Amino acid sequence: MSVRPVRFDRRPGVDSVEWYRDPTGAFTAGFWTHEGGRLEVDYGEHEFCLLLAGKVRLTGEDGHVEEFGMGDGFIIPKGFKGSWETVKPVRKWYVIWQPPA
């Protein structure tokens, strides 16, 4: 296995690019963008996010709210249910680990 550099993808219209997937498919990393709006989410994986731009609001089904902006890193744990609201257009790097069932 060799180390590969990670490059920021600046192509217009890129929504998501998976940069890495381990042989089992349980561990992935990449880049994701979202222009705005609210997404209902139900996480079956653990995700680390690093916001390169934008602002998001995560609201758990229990009503707890967290907001994150450019430069913030945060973890969304497996089992989180609620909503992801993109308040300002988002660009993020992500790392996901999906434990075996």
Phi and psi in radians as a Rosetta constraint file:
Dihedral C 1 N 2 CA 2 C 2 CIRCULARHARMONIC -2.043 0.35
Dihedral N 2 CA 2 C 2 N 3 CIRCULARHARMONIC 2.728 0.35
Dihedral C 2 N 3 CA 3 C 3 CIRCULARHARMONIC -1.435 0.35
Dihedral N 3 CA 3 C 3 N 4 CIRCULARHARMONIC 2.307 0.35
Dihedral C 3 N 4 CA 4 C 4 CIRCULARHARMONIC -2.029 0.35
Dihedral N 4 CA 4 C 4 N 5 CIRCULARHARMONIC 2.378 0.35
Dihedral C 4 N 5 CA 5 C 5 CIRCULARHARMONIC -1.204 0.35
Dihedral N 5 CA 5 C 5 N 6 CIRCULARHARMONIC 2.591 0.35
Dihedral C 5 N 6 CA 6 C 6 CIRCULARHARMONIC -1.708 0.35
Dihedral N 6 CA 6 C 6 N 7 CIRCULARHARMONIC 2.197 0.35
Dihedral C 6 N 7 CA 7 C 7 CIRCULARHARMONIC -1.978 0.35
Dihedral N 7 CA 7 C 7 N 8 CIRCULARHARMONIC 2.432 0.35
Dihedral C 7 N 8 CA 8 C 8 CIRCULARHARMONIC -1.265 0.35
Dihedral N 8 CA 8 C 8 N 9 CIRCULARHARMONIC 2.204 0.35
Dihedral C 8 N 9 CA 9 C 9 CIRCULARHARMONIC -1.552 0.35
Dihedral N 9 CA 9 C 9 N 10 CIRCULARHARMONIC 1.992 0.35
Dihedral C 9 N 10 CA 10 C 10 CIRCULARHARMONIC -1.797 0.35
Dihedral N 10 CA 10 C 10 N 11 CIRCULARHARMONIC 0.261 0.35
Dihedral C 10 N 11 CA 11 C 11 CIRCULARHARMONIC -1.190 0.35
Dihedral N 11 CA 11 C 11 N 12 CIRCULARHARMONIC 2.364 0.35
Dihedral C 11 N 12 CA 12 C 12 CIRCULARHARMONIC -1.054 0.35
Dihedral N 12 CA 12 C 12 N 13 CIRCULARHARMONIC 2.453 0.35
Dihedral C 12 N 13 CA 13 C 13 CIRCULARHARMONIC 1.446 0.35
Dihedral N 13 CA 13 C 13 N 14 CIRCULARHARMONIC 0.050 0.35
Dihedral C 13 N 14 CA 14 C 14 CIRCULARHARMONIC -1.254 0.35
Dihedral N 14 CA 14 C 14 N 15 CIRCULARHARMONIC 2.138 0.35
Dihedral C 14 N 15 CA 15 C 15 CIRCULARHARMONIC -1.649 0.35
Dihedral N 15 CA 15 C 15 N 16 CIRCULARHARMONIC -0.775 0.35
Dihedral C 15 N 16 CA 16 C 16 CIRCULARHARMONIC -2.705 0.35
Dihedral N 16 CA 16 C 16 N 17 CIRCULARHARMONIC 2.376 0.35
Dihedral C 16 N 17 CA 17 C 17 CIRCULARHARMONIC -2.360 0.35
Dihedral N 17 CA 17 C 17 N 18 CIRCULARHARMONIC 2.111 0.35
Dihedral C 17 N 18 CA 18 C 18 CIRCULARHARMONIC -1.530 0.35
Dihedral N 18 CA 18 C 18 N 19 CIRCULARHARMONIC 2.058 0.35
Dihedral C 18 N 19 CA 19 C 19 CIRCULARHARMONIC -1.527 0.35
Dihedral N 19 CA 19 C 19 N 20 CIRCULARHARMONIC -0.520 0.35
Dihedral C 19 N 20 CA 20 C 20 CIRCULARHARMONIC -2.588 0.35
Dihedral N 20 CA 20 C 20 N 21 CIRCULARHARMONIC 2.486 0.35
Dihedral C 20 N 21 CA 21 C 21 CIRCULARHARMONIC -2.502 0.35
Dihedral N 21 CA 21 C 21 N 22 CIRCULARHARMONIC 2.174 0.35
Dihedral C 21 N 22 CA 22 C 22 CIRCULARHARMONIC -1.239 0.35
Dihedral N 22 CA 22 C 22 N 23 CIRCULARHARMONIC 2.901 0.35
Dihedral C 22 N 23 CA 23 C 23 CIRCULARHARMONIC -1.016 0.35
Dihedral N 23 CA 23 C 23 N 24 CIRCULARHARMONIC -0.456 0.35
Dihedral C 23 N 24 CA 24 C 24 CIRCULARHARMONIC -1.494 0.35
Dihedral N 24 CA 24 C 24 N 25 CIRCULARHARMONIC -0.284 0.35
Dihedral C 24 N 25 CA 25 C 25 CIRCULARHARMONIC 1.423 0.35
Dihedral N 25 CA 25 C 25 N 26 CIRCULARHARMONIC 0.035 0.35
Dihedral C 25 N 26 CA 26 C 26 CIRCULARHARMONIC -1.422 0.35
Dihedral N 26 CA 26 C 26 N 27 CIRCULARHARMONIC -0.416 0.35
Dihedral C 26 N 27 CA 27 C 27 CIRCULARHARMONIC -2.124 0.35
Dihedral N 27 CA 27 C 27 N 28 CIRCULARHARMONIC 2.139 0.35
Dihedral C 27 N 28 CA 28 C 28 CIRCULARHARMONIC -2.367 0.35
Dihedral N 28 CA 28 C 28 N 29 CIRCULARHARMONIC 2.786 0.35
Dihedral C 28 N 29 CA 29 C 29 CIRCULARHARMONIC -2.592 0.35
Dihedral N 29 CA 29 C 29 N 30 CIRCULARHARMONIC 2.595 0.35
Dihedral C 29 N 30 CA 30 C 30 CIRCULARHARMONIC -3.118 0.35
Dihedral N 30 CA 30 C 30 N 31 CIRCULARHARMONIC -2.772 0.35
Dihedral C 30 N 31 CA 31 C 31 CIRCULARHARMONIC -2.226 0.35
Dihedral N 31 CA 31 C 31 N 32 CIRCULARHARMONIC 2.463 0.35
Dihedral C 31 N 32 CA 32 C 32 CIRCULARHARMONIC -2.522 0.35
Dihedral N 32 CA 32 C 32 N 33 CIRCULARHARMONIC 2.477 0.35
Dihedral C 32 N 33 CA 33 C 33 CIRCULARHARMONIC -2.216 0.35
Dihedral N 33 CA 33 C 33 N 34 CIRCULARHARMONIC 2.682 0.35
Dihedral C 33 N 34 CA 34 C 34 CIRCULARHARMONIC -2.633 0.35
Dihedral N 34 CA 34 C 34 N 35 CIRCULARHARMONIC 2.217 0.35
Dihedral C 34 N 35 CA 35 C 35 CIRCULARHARMONIC -1.367 0.35
Dihedral N 35 CA 35 C 35 N 36 CIRCULARHARMONIC -0.552 0.35
Dihedral C 35 N 36 CA 36 C 36 CIRCULARHARMONIC 2.824 0.35
Dihedral N 36 CA 36 C 36 N 37 CIRCULARHARMONIC 2.768 0.35
Dihedral C 36 N 37 CA 37 C 37 CIRCULARHARMONIC 2.030 0.35
Dihedral N 37 CA 37 C 37 N 38 CIRCULARHARMONIC -3.104 0.35
Dihedral C 37 N 38 CA 38 C 38 CIRCULARHARMONIC -2.027 0.35
Dihedral N 38 CA 38 C 38 N 39 CIRCULARHARMONIC 2.320 0.35
Dihedral C 38 N 39 CA 39 C 39 CIRCULARHARMONIC -2.087 0.35
Dihedral N 39 CA 39 C 39 N 40 CIRCULARHARMONIC 2.273 0.35
Dihedral C 39 N 40 CA 40 C 40 CIRCULARHARMONIC -1.396 0.35
Dihedral N 40 CA 40 C 40 N 41 CIRCULARHARMONIC 2.309 0.35
Dihedral C 40 N 41 CA 41 C 41 CIRCULARHARMONIC -2.241 0.35
Dihedral N 41 CA 41 C 41 N 42 CIRCULARHARMONIC 2.617 0.35
Dihedral C 41 N 42 CA 42 C 42 CIRCULARHARMONIC -2.526 0.35
Dihedral N 42 CA 42 C 42 N 43 CIRCULARHARMONIC 1.671 0.35
Dihedral C 42 N 43 CA 43 C 43 CIRCULARHARMONIC -1.367 0.35
Dihedral N 43 CA 43 C 43 N 44 CIRCULARHARMONIC 2.119 0.35
Dihedral C 43 N 44 CA 44 C 44 CIRCULARHARMONIC -1.770 0.35
Dihedral N 44 CA 44 C 44 N 45 CIRCULARHARMONIC 0.185 0.35
Dihedral C 44 N 45 CA 45 C 45 CIRCULARHARMONIC -2.487 0.35
Dihedral N 45 CA 45 C 45 N 46 CIRCULARHARMONIC 2.919 0.35
Dihedral C 45 N 46 CA 46 C 46 CIRCULARHARMONIC -1.686 0.35
Dihedral N 46 CA 46 C 46 N 47 CIRCULARHARMONIC 2.366 0.35
Dihedral C 46 N 47 CA 47 C 47 CIRCULARHARMONIC -2.312 0.35
Dihedral N 47 CA 47 C 47 N 48 CIRCULARHARMONIC 2.273 0.35
Dihedral C 47 N 48 CA 48 C 48 CIRCULARHARMONIC -1.741 0.35
Dihedral N 48 CA 48 C 48 N 49 CIRCULARHARMONIC 2.293 0.35
Dihedral C 48 N 49 CA 49 C 49 CIRCULARHARMONIC -2.101 0.35
Dihedral N 49 CA 49 C 49 N 50 CIRCULARHARMONIC 2.447 0.35
Dihedral C 49 N 50 CA 50 C 50 CIRCULARHARMONIC -2.180 0.35
Dihedral N 50 CA 50 C 50 N 51 CIRCULARHARMONIC 1.986 0.35
Dihedral C 50 N 51 CA 51 C 51 CIRCULARHARMONIC -1.401 0.35
Dihedral N 51 CA 51 C 51 N 52 CIRCULARHARMONIC 2.105 0.35
Dihedral C 51 N 52 CA 52 C 52 CIRCULARHARMONIC -1.523 0.35
Dihedral N 52 CA 52 C 52 N 53 CIRCULARHARMONIC -0.433 0.35
Dihedral C 52 N 53 CA 53 C 53 CIRCULARHARMONIC -2.824 0.35
Dihedral N 53 CA 53 C 53 N 54 CIRCULARHARMONIC 2.713 0.35
Dihedral C 53 N 54 CA 54 C 54 CIRCULARHARMONIC 1.718 0.35
Dihedral N 54 CA 54 C 54 N 55 CIRCULARHARMONIC -2.974 0.35
Dihedral C 54 N 55 CA 55 C 55 CIRCULARHARMONIC -2.599 0.35
Dihedral N 55 CA 55 C 55 N 56 CIRCULARHARMONIC 2.366 0.35
Dihedral C 55 N 56 CA 56 C 56 CIRCULARHARMONIC -2.248 0.35
Dihedral N 56 CA 56 C 56 N 57 CIRCULARHARMONIC 2.714 0.35
Dihedral C 56 N 57 CA 57 C 57 CIRCULARHARMONIC -2.224 0.35
Dihedral N 57 CA 57 C 57 N 58 CIRCULARHARMONIC 2.092 0.35
Dihedral C 57 N 58 CA 58 C 58 CIRCULARHARMONIC -1.799 0.35
Dihedral N 58 CA 58 C 58 N 59 CIRCULARHARMONIC 2.242 0.35
Dihedral C 58 N 59 CA 59 C 59 CIRCULARHARMONIC -2.151 0.35
Dihedral N 59 CA 59 C 59 N 60 CIRCULARHARMONIC 2.069 0.35
Dihedral C 59 N 60 CA 60 C 60 CIRCULARHARMONIC -1.321 0.35
Dihedral N 60 CA 60 C 60 N 61 CIRCULARHARMONIC 2.809 0.35
Dihedral C 60 N 61 CA 61 C 61 CIRCULARHARMONIC -1.101 0.35
Dihedral N 61 CA 61 C 61 N 62 CIRCULARHARMONIC -0.304 0.35
Dihedral C 61 N 62 CA 62 C 62 CIRCULARHARMONIC -1.466 0.35
Dihedral N 62 CA 62 C 62 N 63 CIRCULARHARMONIC -0.039 0.35
Dihedral C 62 N 63 CA 63 C 63 CIRCULARHARMONIC 1.651 0.35
Dihedral N 63 CA 63 C 63 N 64 CIRCULARHARMONIC -0.122 0.35
Dihedral C 63 N 64 CA 64 C 64 CIRCULARHARMONIC -1.185 0.35
Dihedral N 64 CA 64 C 64 N 65 CIRCULARHARMONIC 2.331 0.35
Dihedral C 64 N 65 CA 65 C 65 CIRCULARHARMONIC -2.067 0.35
Dihedral N 65 CA 65 C 65 N 66 CIRCULARHARMONIC 2.381 0.35
Dihedral C 65 N 66 CA 66 C 66 CIRCULARHARMONIC -2.281 0.35
Dihedral N 66 CA 66 C 66 N 67 CIRCULARHARMONIC 2.449 0.35
Dihedral C 66 N 67 CA 67 C 67 CIRCULARHARMONIC -2.082 0.35
Dihedral N 67 CA 67 C 67 N 68 CIRCULARHARMONIC 2.503 0.35
Dihedral C 67 N 68 CA 68 C 68 CIRCULARHARMONIC -2.369 0.35
Dihedral N 68 CA 68 C 68 N 69 CIRCULARHARMONIC 2.551 0.35
Dihedral C 68 N 69 CA 69 C 69 CIRCULARHARMONIC -2.302 0.35
Dihedral N 69 CA 69 C 69 N 70 CIRCULARHARMONIC -3.081 0.35
Dihedral C 69 N 70 CA 70 C 70 CIRCULARHARMONIC -0.850 0.35
Dihedral N 70 CA 70 C 70 N 71 CIRCULARHARMONIC 2.281 0.35
Dihedral C 70 N 71 CA 71 C 71 CIRCULARHARMONIC 1.605 0.35
Dihedral N 71 CA 71 C 71 N 72 CIRCULARHARMONIC -0.224 0.35
Dihedral C 71 N 72 CA 72 C 72 CIRCULARHARMONIC -1.402 0.35
Dihedral N 72 CA 72 C 72 N 73 CIRCULARHARMONIC 2.430 0.35
Dihedral C 72 N 73 CA 73 C 73 CIRCULARHARMONIC -1.998 0.35
Dihedral N 73 CA 73 C 73 N 74 CIRCULARHARMONIC 2.456 0.35
Dihedral C 73 N 74 CA 74 C 74 CIRCULARHARMONIC -2.722 0.35
Dihedral N 74 CA 74 C 74 N 75 CIRCULARHARMONIC 2.794 0.35
Dihedral C 74 N 75 CA 75 C 75 CIRCULARHARMONIC -1.984 0.35
Dihedral N 75 CA 75 C 75 N 76 CIRCULARHARMONIC 2.331 0.35
Dihedral C 75 N 76 CA 76 C 76 CIRCULARHARMONIC -1.845 0.35
Dihedral N 76 CA 76 C 76 N 77 CIRCULARHARMONIC 1.968 0.35
Dihedral C 76 N 77 CA 77 C 77 CIRCULARHARMONIC -1.366 0.35
Dihedral N 77 CA 77 C 77 N 78 CIRCULARHARMONIC 2.691 0.35
Dihedral C 77 N 78 CA 78 C 78 CIRCULARHARMONIC -0.956 0.35
Dihedral N 78 CA 78 C 78 N 79 CIRCULARHARMONIC 2.369 0.35
Dihedral C 78 N 79 CA 79 C 79 CIRCULARHARMONIC 1.717 0.35
Dihedral N 79 CA 79 C 79 N 80 CIRCULARHARMONIC -0.166 0.35
Dihedral C 79 N 80 CA 80 C 80 CIRCULARHARMONIC -1.160 0.35
Dihedral N 80 CA 80 C 80 N 81 CIRCULARHARMONIC 2.256 0.35
Dihedral C 80 N 81 CA 81 C 81 CIRCULARHARMONIC -2.209 0.35
Dihedral N 81 CA 81 C 81 N 82 CIRCULARHARMONIC 2.420 0.35
Dihedral C 81 N 82 CA 82 C 82 CIRCULARHARMONIC 2.785 0.35
Dihedral N 82 CA 82 C 82 N 83 CIRCULARHARMONIC -2.373 0.35
Dihedral C 82 N 83 CA 83 C 83 CIRCULARHARMONIC -2.380 0.35
Dihedral N 83 CA 83 C 83 N 84 CIRCULARHARMONIC 2.609 0.35
Dihedral C 83 N 84 CA 84 C 84 CIRCULARHARMONIC -1.967 0.35
Dihedral N 84 CA 84 C 84 N 85 CIRCULARHARMONIC 2.049 0.35
Dihedral C 84 N 85 CA 85 C 85 CIRCULARHARMONIC -1.997 0.35
Dihedral N 85 CA 85 C 85 N 86 CIRCULARHARMONIC 2.108 0.35
Dihedral C 85 N 86 CA 86 C 86 CIRCULARHARMONIC -1.519 0.35
Dihedral N 86 CA 86 C 86 N 87 CIRCULARHARMONIC 1.855 0.35
Dihedral C 86 N 87 CA 87 C 87 CIRCULARHARMONIC -1.400 0.35
Dihedral N 87 CA 87 C 87 N 88 CIRCULARHARMONIC -0.739 0.35
Dihedral C 87 N 88 CA 88 C 88 CIRCULARHARMONIC -2.228 0.35
Dihedral N 88 CA 88 C 88 N 89 CIRCULARHARMONIC 2.516 0.35
Dihedral C 88 N 89 CA 89 C 89 CIRCULARHARMONIC -0.818 0.35
Dihedral N 89 CA 89 C 89 N 90 CIRCULARHARMONIC 2.312 0.35
Dihedral C 89 N 90 CA 90 C 90 CIRCULARHARMONIC -1.887 0.35
Dihedral N 90 CA 90 C 90 N 91 CIRCULARHARMONIC 2.451 0.35
Dihedral C 90 N 91 CA 91 C 91 CIRCULARHARMONIC -2.215 0.35
Dihedral N 91 CA 91 C 91 N 92 CIRCULARHARMONIC 2.276 0.35
Dihedral C 91 N 92 CA 92 C 92 CIRCULARHARMONIC -2.484 0.35
Dihedral N 92 CA 92 C 92 N 93 CIRCULARHARMONIC 2.684 0.35
Dihedral C 92 N 93 CA 93 C 93 CIRCULARHARMONIC -1.697 0.35
Dihedral N 93 CA 93 C 93 N 94 CIRCULARHARMONIC 2.482 0.35
Dihedral C 93 N 94 CA 94 C 94 CIRCULARHARMONIC -2.335 0.35
Dihedral N 94 CA 94 C 94 N 95 CIRCULARHARMONIC 2.676 0.35
Dihedral C 94 N 95 CA 95 C 95 CIRCULARHARMONIC -2.330 0.35
Dihedral N 95 CA 95 C 95 N 96 CIRCULARHARMONIC 2.220 0.35
Dihedral C 95 N 96 CA 96 C 96 CIRCULARHARMONIC -2.127 0.35
Dihedral N 96 CA 96 C 96 N 97 CIRCULARHARMONIC 2.390 0.35
Dihedral C 96 N 97 CA 97 C 97 CIRCULARHARMONIC -2.183 0.35
Dihedral N 97 CA 97 C 97 N 98 CIRCULARHARMONIC 2.142 0.35
Dihedral C 97 N 98 CA 98 C 98 CIRCULARHARMONIC -1.963 0.35
Dihedral N 98 CA 98 C 98 N 99 CIRCULARHARMONIC 1.842 0.35
Dihedral C 98 N 99 CA 99 C 99 CIRCULARHARMONIC -1.062 0.35
Dihedral N 99 CA 99 C 99 N 100 CIRCULARHARMONIC 2.610 0.35
Dihedral C 99 N 100 CA 100 C 100 CIRCULARHARMONIC -1.046 0.35
Dihedral N 100 CA 100 C 100 N 101 CIRCULARHARMONIC 2.584 0.35
